[in-house]
């Protein structure tokens, strides 16, 4: 049986959960509760050379600010595109 967290165990508060590690055992609980639940640590991701979801192309992140008109709030947009892509800021149909 794994050891359960003690009052002196460091706790990480993450959104609606409390998370901690004790003697290589991982625990979480919902905020406002007292029962700790053990969970297996996530398997580390494969090295980049084995991960087929990652391509060798470079991605560009662009941030645009528009001023729609007097008295109107600023509008911000993020766009992600592959480097050298022939679309306007990575939006298909423009270009």
PyMOL commands that set and color helices and strands:
alter all, ss='L'
color gray80, all
select helices_A, chain A and resi 48-50
alter helices_A, ss='H'
color red, helices_A
select strands_A, chain A and resi 12-14+17-22+25-30+37-39+59-67+74-82
alter strands_A, ss='S'
color yellow, strands_A
deselect
rebuild
show_as cartoon
